[in-house]
Amino acid sequence: MFRPKIPTMPVPTGRVTPAALVESTAVIPPAQTAPSAPAAPASTRPVVQLTPGTALALVGDGTAVVLVVGAVLVSMLLAVAVTGASVAVCALVVRSLITSETRRR
């Protein structure tokens, strides 16, 4: 009951085509020639030329990023402060209403 049933491989029906003939391809290396002059080793590090214009652009972009991130953080802090102040005011109003009800009785 709990044993899995393993399916059997289907038997091909009809006409079966024979396997395709595989031809081997040999790679023939080209004739080697001696180098005429020793080549300078290629540098693996990319060359970055920093011109005054690109330096100014980088400084400007960095300043813009800092200003945007600062504005977002300050606005989030302000939102938390306003929410906290409004909750505190609501708590004072509710407390005042509850105490005024108890004094009237």
DSSP file (Angstrom, degrees, kcal/mol; ACC not computed):
  #  RESIDUE AA STRUCTURE BP1 BP2  ACC     N-H-->O    O-->H-N    N-H-->O    O-->H-N    TCO  KAPPA ALPHA  PHI   PSI    X-CA   Y-CA   Z-CA
    1    1 A M              0   0    0      0, 0.0     0, 0.0     0, 0.0     0, 0.0   0.000 360.0 360.0 360.0 -42.6    0.0    0.0    0.0
    2    2 A F        +     0   0    0      2,-0.1     0, 0.0     0, 0.0     0, 0.0   0.343 360.0 107.2 -95.6   6.6    2.8    2.4    0.9
    3    3 A R  S    S-     0   0    0      1,-0.0     2,-0.1     0, 0.0     0, 0.0  -0.713  72.4-122.9 -86.4 131.3    5.2    1.2   -1.7
    4    4 A P        -     0   0    0      0, 0.0     2,-0.7     0, 0.0    -2,-0.1  -0.434  19.4-125.0 -72.0 147.6    5.7    3.6   -4.7
    5    5 A K        -     0   0    0     -2,-0.1     0, 0.0     0, 0.0     0, 0.0  -0.839  20.4-147.7 -95.1 119.0    4.9    2.3   -8.1
    6    6 A I        -     0   0    0     -2,-0.7     2,-0.1     1,-0.0     0, 0.0  -0.736  18.4-126.1 -87.7 123.7    7.9    2.8  -10.4
    7    7 A P        -     0   0    0      0, 0.0     2,-0.2     0, 0.0    -1,-0.0  -0.374  21.4-124.8 -69.9 149.4    6.9    3.4  -13.9
    8    8 A T        -     0   0    0      1,-0.1     3,-0.0    -2,-0.1     0, 0.0  -0.604  30.7 -96.3 -90.9 154.9    8.4    1.1  -16.6
    9    9 A M        -     0   0    0     -2,-0.2     2,-0.1     1,-0.1    -1,-0.1  -0.489  45.2-112.9 -68.4 133.8   10.2    2.5  -19.6
   10   10 A P        -     0   0    0      0, 0.0    -1,-0.1     0, 0.0     3,-0.0  -0.435  25.3-126.6 -70.5 143.7    7.9    2.7  -22.6
   11   11 A V        -     0   0    0     -2,-0.1     2,-0.1     1,-0.1    -3,-0.0  -0.756  28.3-112.1 -89.8 130.4    8.7    0.4  -25.4
   12   12 A P        -     0   0    0      0, 0.0     2,-0.3     0, 0.0     4,-0.1  -0.371  33.3-157.5 -65.4 138.9    9.1    2.2  -28.8
   13   13 A T        +     0   0    0      2,-0.1     2,-0.1    -2,-0.1     0, 0.0  -0.853  50.7  10.0-114.2 153.4    6.4    1.3  -31.2
   14   14 A G  S    S-     0   0    0     -2,-0.3     2,-0.4     2,-0.1     0, 0.0  -0.455 112.3  -7.9  83.7-155.1    6.5    1.6  -35.0
   15   15 A R        -     0   0    0     -2,-0.1     2,-0.5     1,-0.0    -2,-0.1  -0.641  62.0-153.6 -84.3 131.5    9.6    2.2  -37.0
   16   16 A V        -     0   0    0     -2,-0.4    -2,-0.1    -4,-0.1    -1,-0.0  -0.901  11.2-137.3-106.3 128.5   12.7    3.1  -35.1
   17   17 A T        -     0   0    0     -2,-0.5     3,-0.1     1,-0.1     2,-0.0  -0.609  25.4-112.0 -83.7 144.4   15.4    5.3  -36.8
   18   18 A P        -     0   0    0      0, 0.0    -1,-0.1     0, 0.0     3,-0.1  -0.300  43.4 -83.9 -71.2 161.0   19.0    4.3  -36.4
   19   19 A A        -     0   0    0      1,-0.1     2,-0.1     3,-0.0     3,-0.0  -0.312  53.0-100.5 -63.3 146.1   21.4    6.5  -34.4
   20   20 A A        -     0   0    0      1,-0.1     2,-0.5    -3,-0.1    -1,-0.1  -0.369  36.6-108.2 -69.3 146.9   22.9    9.3  -36.4
   21   21 A L        -     0   0    0     -3,-0.1     2,-0.6    -2,-0.1    -1,-0.1  -0.648  31.6-148.6 -78.2 126.1   26.5    8.9  -37.6
   22   22 A V        -     0   0    0     -2,-0.5     2,-0.5    -3,-0.0    -1,-0.0  -0.859   7.6-158.4-101.2 122.4   28.8   11.1  -35.6
   23   23 A E        -     0   0    0     -2,-0.6     2,-0.3     2,-0.0    -2,-0.0  -0.841  15.9-129.4-100.2 135.3   31.9   12.3  -37.5
   24   24 A S        -     0   0    0     -2,-0.5     2,-0.6     1,-0.0    -2,-0.0  -0.619  15.0-150.6 -83.3 141.0   34.9   13.4  -35.5
   25   25 A T        -     0   0    0     -2,-0.3     2,-0.4     2,-0.0    -1,-0.0  -0.952   8.9-150.7-112.7 122.4   36.4   16.8  -36.2
   26   26 A A        -     0   0    0     -2,-0.6     2,-0.6     2,-0.0    -2,-0.0  -0.738   9.7-135.7 -93.3 138.2   40.0   17.2  -35.6
   27   27 A V        -     0   0    0     -2,-0.4    -2,-0.0     2,-0.0    -1,-0.0  -0.837  16.1-158.3 -94.3 120.4   41.4   20.6  -34.7
   28   28 A I        -     0   0    0     -2,-0.6    -2,-0.0     0, 0.0     0, 0.0  -0.880  15.4-133.3-101.5 117.8   44.6   21.3  -36.6
   29   29 A P        -     0   0    0      0, 0.0     3,-0.1     0, 0.0     2,-0.0  -0.411  25.9-110.9 -69.6 144.9   46.8   23.9  -34.9
   30   30 A P        -     0   0    0      0, 0.0     2,-0.2     0, 0.0     0, 0.0  -0.305  43.0 -84.6 -71.3 160.0   48.1   26.7  -37.2
   31   31 A A        -     0   0    0      1,-0.1     2,-0.4    -2,-0.0     0, 0.0  -0.436  48.0-128.0 -65.3 133.3   51.8   26.9  -37.9
   32   32 A Q        -     0   0    0     -2,-0.2     2,-0.3    -3,-0.1    -1,-0.1  -0.669  22.3-164.3 -89.4 137.0   53.6   28.8  -35.2
   33   33 A T        -     0   0    0     -2,-0.4     3,-0.0     0, 0.0     0, 0.0  -0.888  27.0-107.0-116.5 151.1   55.8   31.7  -36.1
   34   34 A A        -     0   0    0     -2,-0.3     2,-0.1     1,-0.1     0, 0.0  -0.543  40.1-108.8 -74.7 137.7   58.4   33.2  -33.8
   35   35 A P        -     0   0    0      0, 0.0    -1,-0.1     0, 0.0     0, 0.0  -0.442  18.9-146.2 -68.1 139.9   57.5   36.7  -32.5
   36   36 A S  S    S+     0   0    0      1,-0.2    -2,-0.0    -2,-0.1     0, 0.0   0.860  80.7  15.2 -77.3 -35.1   59.5   39.5  -34.0
   37   37 A A  S    S-     0   0    0      0, 0.0     2,-0.2     0, 0.0    -1,-0.2  -0.991  88.9-100.5-138.5 146.2   59.6   41.7  -30.9
   38   38 A P        -     0   0    0      0, 0.0     2,-0.3     0, 0.0    -2,-0.0  -0.474  41.0-131.0 -67.6 132.4   58.8   41.0  -27.3
   39   39 A A        -     0   0    0     -2,-0.2     3,-0.1     1,-0.1     0, 0.0  -0.604  18.6-113.2 -85.6 142.8   55.3   42.2  -26.4
   40   40 A A        -     0   0    0     -2,-0.3     2,-0.1     1,-0.1    -1,-0.1  -0.508  40.7-100.7 -71.8 141.1   54.7   44.4  -23.3
   41   41 A P        -     0   0    0      0, 0.0     2,-0.2     0, 0.0    -1,-0.1  -0.413  39.4-116.8 -65.2 135.2   52.6   42.6  -20.7
   42   42 A A        -     0   0    0     -2,-0.1     2,-0.3     1,-0.1    -3,-0.0  -0.510  26.5-118.1 -74.4 137.3   49.1   43.8  -20.8
   43   43 A S        -     0   0    0     -2,-0.2     4,-0.1     1,-0.1    -1,-0.1  -0.572  14.6-157.1 -76.3 134.8   47.9   45.6  -17.7
   44   44 A T  S    S+     0   0    0     -2,-0.3    -1,-0.1     2,-0.1    -2,-0.0   0.638  70.9  85.8 -86.5 -14.2   45.0   43.9  -15.9
   45   45 A R  S    S-     0   0    0      1,-0.1     2,-0.1    -3,-0.0    -2,-0.1  -0.697  84.4-118.4 -88.4 136.9   43.9   47.0  -14.2
   46   46 A P        -     0   0    0      0, 0.0     2,-0.6     0, 0.0    -2,-0.1  -0.467  26.0-121.7 -72.3 146.3   41.5   49.4  -16.1
   47   47 A V        -     0   0    0     -2,-0.1     2,-0.5    -4,-0.1    -4,-0.0  -0.790  28.7-173.5 -92.5 121.5   42.9   52.8  -16.7
   48   48 A V        -     0   0    0     -2,-0.6     2,-0.6     2,-0.0     0, 0.0  -0.965   7.8-159.6-116.7 118.0   40.7   55.6  -15.3
   49   49 A Q        -     0   0    0     -2,-0.5     2,-0.9     5,-0.0     5,-0.1  -0.872   5.6-155.7-100.7 120.7   41.7   59.1  -16.2
   50   50 A L        -     0   0    0     -2,-0.6    -2,-0.0     4,-0.1    -1,-0.0  -0.824  14.0-174.1-100.3 104.0   40.3   61.6  -13.8
   51   51 A T     >  -     0   0    0     -2,-0.9     4,-2.5     1,-0.1     5,-0.2  -0.508  40.3-105.1 -90.1 164.3   40.0   65.0  -15.4
   52   52 A P  H  > S+     0   0    0      0, 0.0     4,-2.1     0, 0.0     5,-0.2   0.856 121.2  54.2 -58.6 -33.8   39.0   68.1  -13.6
   53   53 A G  H  > S+     0   0    0      2,-0.2     4,-2.1     1,-0.2     5,-0.1   0.919 110.4  44.1 -66.5 -42.9   35.5   68.0  -15.2
   54   54 A T  H  > S+     0   0    0      2,-0.2     4,-2.6     1,-0.2    -1,-0.2   0.867 112.1  53.4 -70.8 -34.6   34.9   64.4  -14.1
   55   55 A A  H  X S+     0   0    0     -4,-2.5     4,-2.3     2,-0.2    -2,-0.2   0.918 110.3  47.6 -63.1 -41.9   36.2   65.2  -10.6
   56   56 A L  H  X S+     0   0    0     -4,-2.1     4,-2.5    -5,-0.2    -2,-0.2   0.891 111.5  50.8 -65.7 -39.1   33.8   68.1  -10.3
   57   57 A A  H  X S+     0   0    0     -4,-2.1     4,-2.7     2,-0.2    -2,-0.2   0.905 110.2  49.6 -65.0 -40.9   31.0   65.9  -11.6
   58   58 A L  H  X S+     0   0    0     -4,-2.6     4,-2.6     2,-0.2    -2,-0.2   0.911 111.8  48.0 -63.9 -42.2   31.8   63.2   -9.0
   59   59 A V  H  X S+     0   0    0     -4,-2.3     4,-2.4     2,-0.2    -2,-0.2   0.915 113.2  48.5 -64.6 -42.2   31.9   65.8   -6.2
   60   60 A G  H  X S+     0   0    0     -4,-2.5     4,-2.2     2,-0.2    -2,-0.2   0.911 112.8  47.1 -64.5 -42.3   28.5   67.2   -7.4
   61   61 A D  H  X S+     0   0    0     -4,-2.7     4,-2.4     2,-0.2    -2,-0.2   0.907 112.3  50.0 -65.8 -41.5   26.9   63.8   -7.6
   62   62 A G  H  X S+     0   0    0     -4,-2.6     4,-2.3     2,-0.2    -2,-0.2   0.905 110.8  49.5 -63.1 -41.1   28.2   62.9   -4.1
   63   63 A T  H  X S+     0   0    0     -4,-2.4     4,-2.5     1,-0.2    -1,-0.2   0.909 110.5  50.6 -64.1 -41.6   26.9   66.1   -2.7
   64   64 A A  H  X S+     0   0    0     -4,-2.2     4,-2.4     1,-0.2    -2,-0.2   0.908 110.4  49.4 -63.2 -41.4   23.5   65.5   -4.3
   65   65 A V  H  X S+     0   0    0     -4,-2.4     4,-2.7     2,-0.2     5,-0.2   0.923 111.5  48.6 -63.8 -43.6   23.3   62.0   -2.9
   66   66 A V  H  X S+     0   0    0     -4,-2.3     4,-2.5     1,-0.2    -2,-0.2   0.906 112.4  48.9 -63.5 -41.0   24.2   63.2    0.6
   67   67 A L  H  X S+     0   0    0     -4,-2.5     4,-2.4     2,-0.2    -2,-0.2   0.906 112.8  46.8 -66.2 -41.3   21.6   65.9    0.5
   68   68 A V  H  X S+     0   0    0     -4,-2.4     4,-2.4     2,-0.2    -2,-0.2   0.939 114.4  46.2 -66.8 -45.8   18.9   63.6   -0.7
   69   69 A V  H  X S+     0   0    0     -4,-2.7     4,-2.4     1,-0.2    -2,-0.2   0.913 113.7  50.0 -63.6 -41.2   19.7   60.9    1.9
   70   70 A G  H  X S+     0   0    0     -4,-2.5     4,-2.7    -5,-0.2     5,-0.2   0.908 110.0  50.1 -62.5 -42.1   19.9   63.6    4.6
   71   71 A A  H  X S+     0   0    0     -4,-2.4     4,-2.4     2,-0.2    -2,-0.2   0.902 111.1  49.2 -64.0 -40.3   16.5   65.1    3.5
   72   72 A V  H  X S+     0   0    0     -4,-2.4     4,-2.1     2,-0.2    -2,-0.2   0.930 113.3  46.3 -64.4 -44.6   14.9   61.7    3.6
   73   73 A L  H  X S+     0   0    0     -4,-2.4     4,-2.3     1,-0.2    -2,-0.2   0.906 113.3  48.7 -66.1 -40.9   16.3   60.9    7.1
   74   74 A V  H  X S+     0   0    0     -4,-2.7     4,-2.6     1,-0.2    -1,-0.2   0.901 111.1  50.6 -66.1 -39.5   15.3   64.3    8.5
   75   75 A S  H  X S+     0   0    0     -4,-2.4     4,-2.3    -5,-0.2    -1,-0.2   0.884 110.4  49.6 -66.4 -36.5   11.8   64.0    7.1
   76   76 A M  H  X S+     0   0    0     -4,-2.1     4,-2.1     2,-0.2    -2,-0.2   0.913 111.7  48.4 -65.8 -41.5   11.4   60.5    8.6
   77   77 A L  H  X S+     0   0    0     -4,-2.3     4,-2.3     1,-0.2    -2,-0.2   0.901 111.8  49.8 -63.8 -40.5   12.6   61.9   12.0
   78   78 A L  H  X S+     0   0    0     -4,-2.6     4,-2.7     2,-0.2     5,-0.2   0.895 108.8  52.4 -65.0 -40.0   10.2   64.8   11.7
   79   79 A A  H  X S+     0   0    0     -4,-2.3     4,-2.2     1,-0.2    -2,-0.2   0.903 110.6  47.6 -62.7 -40.9    7.3   62.4   10.9
   80   80 A V  H  X S+     0   0    0     -4,-2.1     4,-2.5     2,-0.2    -2,-0.2   0.908 112.6  49.5 -66.4 -41.0    8.1   60.3   14.0
   81   81 A A  H  X S+     0   0    0     -4,-2.3     4,-2.4     2,-0.2    -2,-0.2   0.919 112.2  46.9 -65.4 -43.5    8.3   63.4   16.1
   82   82 A V  H  X S+     0   0    0     -4,-2.7     4,-2.5     2,-0.2    -1,-0.2   0.903 112.7  50.0 -65.3 -40.7    5.0   64.8   14.8
   83   83 A T  H  X S+     0   0    0     -4,-2.2     4,-2.2    -5,-0.2    -2,-0.2   0.922 111.7  48.4 -63.5 -43.5    3.3   61.4   15.3
   84   84 A G  H  X S+     0   0    0     -4,-2.5     4,-2.2     1,-0.2    -2,-0.2   0.905 111.9  49.1 -63.2 -41.5    4.7   61.2   18.9
   85   85 A A  H  X S+     0   0    0     -4,-2.4     4,-2.5     2,-0.2    -2,-0.2   0.909 111.2  49.1 -65.5 -41.4    3.5   64.7   19.7
   86   86 A S  H  X S+     0   0    0     -4,-2.5     4,-2.4     2,-0.2    -1,-0.2   0.887 110.9  49.9 -67.2 -37.1    0.0   64.0   18.3
   87   87 A V  H  X S+     0   0    0     -4,-2.2     4,-2.3     2,-0.2    -1,-0.2   0.897 110.8  50.6 -65.4 -39.1   -0.3   60.8   20.3
   88   88 A A  H  X S+     0   0    0     -4,-2.2     4,-2.2     2,-0.2    -2,-0.2   0.917 110.8  48.1 -65.2 -42.1    0.8   62.7   23.4
   89   89 A V  H  X S+     0   0    0     -4,-2.5     4,-2.4     2,-0.2    -2,-0.2   0.918 111.5  50.4 -64.1 -42.4   -1.8   65.4   22.9
   90   90 A C  H  X S+     0   0    0     -4,-2.4     4,-2.5     1,-0.2     5,-0.2   0.898 109.4  51.4 -61.2 -40.0   -4.5   62.7   22.3
   91   91 A A  H  X S+     0   0    0     -4,-2.3     4,-2.3     1,-0.2    -1,-0.2   0.901 110.0  49.2 -64.5 -40.0   -3.4   61.0   25.5
   92   92 A L  H  X S+     0   0    0     -4,-2.2     4,-2.5     2,-0.2    -2,-0.2   0.900 111.7  49.1 -66.0 -39.8   -3.7   64.3   27.4
   93   93 A V  H  X S+     0   0    0     -4,-2.4     4,-2.5     2,-0.2    -2,-0.2   0.929 112.6  46.6 -65.6 -44.5   -7.2   65.0   26.0
   94   94 A V  H  X S+     0   0    0     -4,-2.5     4,-2.3     2,-0.2    -2,-0.2   0.908 113.0  49.9 -64.3 -40.8   -8.4   61.6   26.8
   95   95 A R  H  X S+     0   0    0     -4,-2.3     4,-2.5    -5,-0.2    -1,-0.2   0.906 110.8  49.9 -63.3 -41.2   -7.0   61.8   30.3
   96   96 A S  H  X S+     0   0    0     -4,-2.5     4,-2.3     1,-0.2    -2,-0.2   0.912 110.6  49.5 -64.5 -42.0   -8.6   65.2   30.8
   97   97 A L  H  X S+     0   0    0     -4,-2.5     4,-1.6     2,-0.2    -2,-0.2   0.898 111.7  48.7 -63.6 -39.4  -12.0   63.9   29.6
   98   98 A I  H  X S+     0   0    0     -4,-2.3     4,-1.6     1,-0.2    -2,-0.2   0.921 112.9  46.9 -68.1 -42.5  -11.8   60.9   32.0
   99   99 A T  H  X S+     0   0    0     -4,-2.5     4,-1.6     1,-0.2    -2,-0.2   0.864 110.1  53.0 -69.6 -33.8  -10.8   63.1   35.0
  100  100 A S  H  X S+     0   0    0     -4,-2.3     4,-1.4     1,-0.2    -1,-0.2   0.848 107.2  53.1 -69.4 -31.7  -13.6   65.6   34.2
  101  101 A E  H  X S+     0   0    0     -4,-1.6     4,-0.8     1,-0.2    -1,-0.2   0.892 108.8  48.6 -66.8 -40.1  -16.2   62.8   34.1
  102  102 A T  H  < S+     0   0    0     -4,-1.6    -2,-0.2     1,-0.2    -1,-0.2   0.823 109.7  52.5 -72.6 -29.1  -15.1   61.5   37.6
  103  103 A R  H  < S+     0   0    0     -4,-1.6    -1,-0.2     1,-0.2    -2,-0.2   0.815 102.9  58.7 -74.2 -30.5  -15.2   65.1   39.1
  104  104 A R  H  <        0   0    0     -4,-1.4    -1,-0.2     1,-0.3    -2,-0.2   0.774 360.0 360.0 -71.1 -25.4  -18.8   65.6   37.9
  105  105 A R     <        0   0    0     -4,-0.8    -1,-0.3    -3,-0.2    -2,-0.1   0.476 360.0 360.0 -79.0 360.0  -20.2   62.6   39.7
